[in-house]
């Protein structure tokens, strides 16, 4: 029945994954609106349980992922190319960096660039230093970079590496279930595999919804500061609709036009804002501070990688670190597939160094400039940021309160709003592409399918942000902590699958030269052909899988 419906609608996708994912999304949206209190209670209870009993596992798990990636890049497997032996990268290093950054945490840096350092500066996480002191500033930078440095990009890099390997090296479809081939074999094309992919679709939708929700709150705050536009749910729904419309237009334009050019333009604008803050502020202090902050990050990296607040047990880590890891993990399939999509032809070593190293280096500079400038304002200037961010709890408005201390404050705020809008547009655009790939298993499909998922992301974001009975940020946190758990568990399977497959490929000593694992691809190709005969897709989609 689902196959007939897919053919009638002209869809080139796996009917079961597409329709079940869409149906479950509709069920959530309707339930959240019709049974607000009950849905809030369920998500609140489950998220509190996860924070209370599994927070330590998140800390240990993400650190284990990082250690694994460093090991695999340094090992003999690091020379293996993600694709045929003679393949070359499709994009230049600069374009590659711009695209992965814009789809990764570019929007997050805009939201938390001022808010997080100031929050920790006023309320030190470990509470062993005086608030708003030099020691508190150092602790704040250590925790901020822990949250947005190597560990965050580890969560993106691990699934990206797994996708790139199994798709380009083993010829499997662009689906999360493909990673389980070493354990499930052809069953990845059956009910078990489809269940995994449906879960991935839902997690990606909700992960992106949280990102769009945060961005909407920040844009609303900026418009309120500039033009007095009320911060309300109606305003936020309108903003989500506008962002979704822009994202849909970008989707229609395609990867090499929409995402590529928007990413390049936005990274230039973001760097321009960064340089303005650097040169318009205490440049010498910031130059010294960037170097010193790098040292602080390296000094704090190992202790924080294993810190679980066991003695203090304040609950702080659940509200910050565990929330970050759960949130990042939910949209790691989306970012992972997108990074894999733009990374064909690179070696595993080059891939890991690039995905972990370049964004982390940029994050260090970004947070050093914005964080240290904020501290300088509080310690030596007019202050006011602690009151804005901590006392008034206006986290979305932190950036605009910060920019008010600079010349051309209004212009800078407008530019910042544009940057945030474009960052969230590229996130929504690339997520639409990835969700469609999760459903179809191909890189090419009818544009209307990607448009459908782009609109769906906007609807879910509006529902999570505005239909909840709790505060916007609390609603986003509760939802994402619940949806993050299954993907966190999948991360351990990713490591095992990579080791098992890479070991098998290089067992006879010739794996580094082989273009593909031919028997595996032949089996996968046969299974995809069987699906086509059963109405599971079109010839063009299958040819894309095999490419």
N, C-alpha and C positions, 0 to 999 in steps of 0.2 A: 504493500500500500504506500509506504513512504517513498519507494522508488518511483511509483507512478506519479505521485505528487511532485517529486523533484523534476521529473521529465516534463510534466505539465507546466511547471513554473520556469522551465529552462535553466535549471540549476546544474552546475558542474561541481558536485560536492558529494560527500558521503551522507546519504539521507538520514541515517540514524543519528550520527553525531550532530548534524545541523539542526534537525527538527527537535530532538530531545533537549539539546542545549538551549534552543530558543524557547521551548515550552517551559523549562525549569526557570529560565530568566523571567518570563512573564508571570509565572506563579509567585516568584519572590516579589516582584514589583507590586502585584495585586495584593499579596498578603501584607506587605509592609504598609500599604496605604489603608487597607481595610481593617487590619488587626495590629495597629501600631504598637500598642502597649505589650501585647503578647510577643511580638517579634523582638521588641527591645529587651524584654525579660529573658528570652531564650539566648539571644546573642550576648547579653550582659553576663548571664550566668556561665555560659561556656567560655567566654573570653577571660573571665575572672578565674575560672578553674585552670585554664592553660597558663595564665600568668603566675598563679600560686604554685603549681606543681611541675610545670615543664619549662619554666624560664631558664633554668640551669642547662637544660638539654639544648636549647637554642644557642646559648653562648658557646658551649662545647662543640656543637655541630658546625656552626659557621667557621669557627677557628680550625676545625678539622678539614673543612673544605679548602681553606686557604693553604694549609700545610700540604694537602694533596696536590693542589695546582702547582705549587712551587716545586714539589718533587717530580711531577710528571714532565714539567718543562725542562728540568735539569737532567732527566733520565735519558736513556737511549730512545725513548719514544718521542722526545722533543723534535727529532729530525723528520718525523713523518709529516707529509704534506696533507692538508685537508682538501683532498681532491686528487686527480691523476698526478703522476710524478712530474709531468711537464706543464702543469697548470700554473698560471700567474694570477696575482691579485687583480680583481676587477676594478678596484678603486685605488687611487693614490693614498699614501699614508695620511695626508692632511684631510682629504675628503672623508676617508674612513673614520678618522678621529672625530670630525665634526658630526657625522651621522650617528655614530654609536653614542656620542656624548649627548646629543640632542634627544635621542630616544631613551637615554639612560636617566641621568639625574640632573640634567641641566635645569629643569624646572624646580627641582628640590633645592638646588643651591640658591635660587632666587627666593624661595620661601623661607629657608632656614639660615641663610647667610648671615643675617644679623640676629635673628630671634634665638637660635640655639646658643651661640656664645654668650649672649647677654643673660639668658635664662640660667646657665650654669655659673656665670660670673656672680649673679645675685644669690643663687642657691647652689653652692658647690655640691656635686653629687655625693662625694665621700664625706662631706661635713666635718672634715678635720682641719679646715683652714677658715680664716675669717672671711665672710662674704665681702665682695667688692674690694678685695685686696689684690696685690700683685700675685700672690700664691693662688688666689681664686681664679685669676685670669689664666694662669698657666694650666690649672686643672681644667678649666673650661675649654681651652684649646685642645688639650689632650683628649678629652671625651668627644668633642665635636669631630675631630679628625678620625678618631676611632670609628665613629658612626658613619662617616662619609668618605673614608679612605679605602684601604685595601679590602676591608671586610665587606663593604657594600658591593664593590666591584667583583669580589669573589662570588657573591650570590648570583651575579649576572654571568660571570665567566664560566662557571662550571656547566650550567645547562647549555650555554652557547657552544662550548667545546664539544659537548656530547652530541648536540644536534649537528654541528658541522661535520663531525667524524662519521656519524651513522648515515647522514644524508649524502655527503660528497665522497666519502671513502667507501661506504657500503651500499650505496644506491637505494636507500630506504626513503619512504615518504617523509615530508616535513610534519611529523606528528610526535607528540611526547611519547606515545606508545612505541615508537621506533627504538627508543633507548632501551626498551625492555626485550629487544630481540634476542640477546644472548641467553635470557632466562625463559622466554615464552615461545620463541621461534615464530612459526606462522600464526600462532594464536594472537599475535598483536593485531591481526586483521579481523579477529572475531570479537565476541562480546566483551572479553576482558580488555582487549586493546581499545575498543570503542568507549568503554567505561572510563579508562584512563584519560582518553582524549576529551571526553565530555567534562570531566573534572578540570582538565587544563583550560578548556574554554571558559568555564564558569569562574575559575580563579583569575584568569586574565581579565575578564570583564570587570570583576570587582576590584582587582588591583588597580586597573586604570581608572575605575570610577573614583577611588580614593584620591588618586593623583589629580584628576579633574576637579574633584570637590575641594581639595586644598587650594588649587590654583584659583578657583572661582571665589573662594573666601578672600584670597589675597587681592585679586582684581577688584572685588567689591570694596574692600578697605581702601584701596588706592583711589577709586572713583569717589568714595566718600570724602577722602582727604582733599582731593582736587576740586570736586564739583558739588560736594554736599549730597551726593546720591545716597539714599538710605541703604543701610546694611540690613537687608531683609531677605526672606526666603523667595519672595517674588522676584526681587532683583537677581538673586542667584540663579533662579530658573531661567530667566531671560539670558543671563551671561552664558550659562551652559548651552543654551540653544544657539547662541551666536558662535561659540567655540566649536560646537558640533557642526554647524553649517560650514565654517571655514575648513574644518577637517575633512568634511565630505567633498568639498571642492578640491582639496589637495589629493584626496583619494582618487578622484576622477582623473587628475593630472598624471598619476602614476609615480612610481618610486624614483625614477631618474629626473623627474621634473619637480613634483611636489615636495617630497621629503628631502631630497638631495639639496635643492636650492633653498628651501626654508631653513634647513639645518645650517647651511653655510652662512646665510644671511644672519641668522640668530646668534651663531657663535661669534661672528664679527661684532655684532651689537653688544653682546655680553662682555667681550674683551674690551670694547670701547668704554663701557661703564666701569669696568674694573680699573682700567688705566686712568680714567678721570678721577676716581676716588683716590687712587694712589698718588697722583701728582697734585691734586687739589688739597690733599690732606698733609699730614706730617710724613713726607716722603722718606726722609732719612730714618725716622723711627720705624716706618713700615719695612724699609729695606732690611734693616737689622732684624726686625721682628719676624720676617719671613724665614730667614735663616735660623733664628732661634726657635721658632715654632716647629720647623722641621725636626730639630733636635728633640724638642719636647715630645713630638709625635713618636719618634723612634724610641725614645726612652719609655714612653707609656705603652707602646704597642703590645709588648708581650704581657705585662701585668694585666692590662685591661682585657686582653684576649681570653683570660681565664677568670676574671673578677666576677663574682656572683653575689656580692653584698651579703655574704653569709653571716657576718657578725652584726652588721647594722640592721639588715632585714627591714629596710624602710619602705620597700615597694617601689622605689625610684626606678630601678632597672626595668621593671615591667612596663612602666609608663613611657620609658624612652627606648632603651636598647632592644628589648624584646619586641616592642611595637615596630621599631624600624626593621628588624630582621624579618618579622612576620609579613610586614607590608612589602618589603623588597622581594621576599620569596614568592609572594603571590603573582607579582608581575614579572618574575624571572623567566617563565616560559616565553612570554611575549618579547622581552628584551633579548633573551637568549636566542630565540629563533631569528629575530631581526638581525642581531649581530652575526649569527651564523650565515644568514642570507647575504650579507655584504662582505664576508670574510673568506670566501672560497679561494684556494690557491696559496694560502699562508701556511707556514709550518706550525706545528703545535707550540713550539718554543716561541716563535715570533708572535703567535696569537696570544698566548698567555702574558707575555711581557707587555705587549701592546694594550690589551684590555685591562690589565691590572695597573700597569705603570703610568701610562699617559694620563688617564682621568684622575688617578690619585695625585699625581704631581700638580695637575691643574687645581684640584680641590684644596690642596695645601695652600697654594697661592691665593685662591679665592677667599677661603675662610680666614687666612692670615690678614689679608687686606681689610675685609669687612669686620672681622672680629676684633682685631687690634685697634682699628679706627674707632669702633664702638667703645672699647675700654678707655681709649685716650679721651673720648668725649666725657665719659663718666668720671675719670680720675683728674683730668686737667681742663675740661671744658665746661659747658653749661649743663651737661648731663641730660636727664629726662628719659633715656631709653629704658632704664630699669623700671621706672614708673609705668611707661607705656607697655612694656612686654610682660612684666611680672605682676605689678600691682593691679593694672587694669586688665591684664590677661589678653591684651590685643596682639597676639602673635602674628596674625595676617598683616597687621599694620606696621610691624617692626621696621621693614625696609623703608617705608615712606617717612616714618618718624626720623630715621637715620639720615635720609637724603635731605630732609629739611634743614640740616646743619651746613649744607654746601651751597655755593653759588648756583644759580639756575635750577633751584630745587624743583620748581614746577615742571620745567622741561625734562629734568632727569626722571621725575616720577612718571611722566607720560611715556618716556622711552622704556622705563622699567615695566610698565603695564603692557606695552607692545611686546617686549621680550617674553614676558610671562605668557601672553596669549599665544605667541608663536611656539614657545616650548611645549605648551599643552596641546597645541594643534598638531605638532609633529608626533607627540606621544599618542594622541588619539588616532592619527593617520596610520602610523606604523602598527598600532595595536589592531586596527581594522584589518590591515594586511595579514597580520600574524594569525588572528582568530580565524580568518577565512582559510589560511593555509592549514591550521589545525583541523578544520572541518574537511577540506578538500584534499590535503596532502600534496598540493601542487603550488607552484609559484605563479601560475597563470590561471585566472578564472574570470568569469563575467564581473564587470565592475559593479553591477548592482548588488552582488553578494557582499562586497567590501563596504558599499554604501549602507547596506542593511546593518552590518555590525557596527559601523560608525555611529549610526543613529541610536542603536541599542545601547552603546556605551554611554551616550549622553543621557538616555532615559534612566539607566541604572544609577549614574552619578547624581542626577536630580532626585531620584527616589531616596538614595542613601543619605543625602545631605539635607533634604527638606521634609521628607515624610516621616522622619524619626521623631519620637517624642523627647529625646535627649538632645543635648547640644550638638552642633554640627561636627566639631572635632572629635567629641566622645563617640558619636555614632560611627564616624569613619574608623576610629580605632577599634571599636568592638567588632565591627564587621570584618575587618581585615585580619585581626588576630585569629578569628575562627577559620577563615578560608586559607590562612597561611600554613596551618599545621600539616595537611596532606602533602603539600609541595615540599615542605621541609623534610619529610620522610623520604620522598622521591629522590632527594639529593644524595642520600646514601646509596640508593640503587644506581644512580648515575656513576658514582665513583667505581662501584663494583663492575658495572657493565663496561666501562672504558678499560679498566685493567684487564678484564677477561678477554675482550676483543683485541686489544693491542697486543697482549701476550700471545694470543693465537696467531695474529697476523705476522709477528716477527719470530715465531717459534723455530722456523727452519732457516732463519738467517737471511731470507730474501725479502722480508716484509717491507723493508725500506724502499725497495725498488718496484714492488708490485703496484700496478695502477689501481686495482680493485680486488676485493675478494670475490672472484667470479662465481663460485658455487652459491654464496649467500645472495648475491645480486640476482642470479638466475632464479632462485627460489622466490625471492621477493617479487621479481618481475612476473613470474607465473601466477603468484597469488593476486597481484594487482590486475592481471589480465582476466582472471576468474571473476574478480569483482566487477570489472567492466561488463563482462558478459551477463552478470546478474543485475545490471542497471545501477552499479555503484559509482558511475562517473563516465567521462567521455574519453575518446581516444586522445584528444589534445592534452587532457590532464595527465593521462598515463605517460605520454611521451615526456612531459615535463618532469614527472617523477623519476624517469629513467635517466634524465639529463643531469 
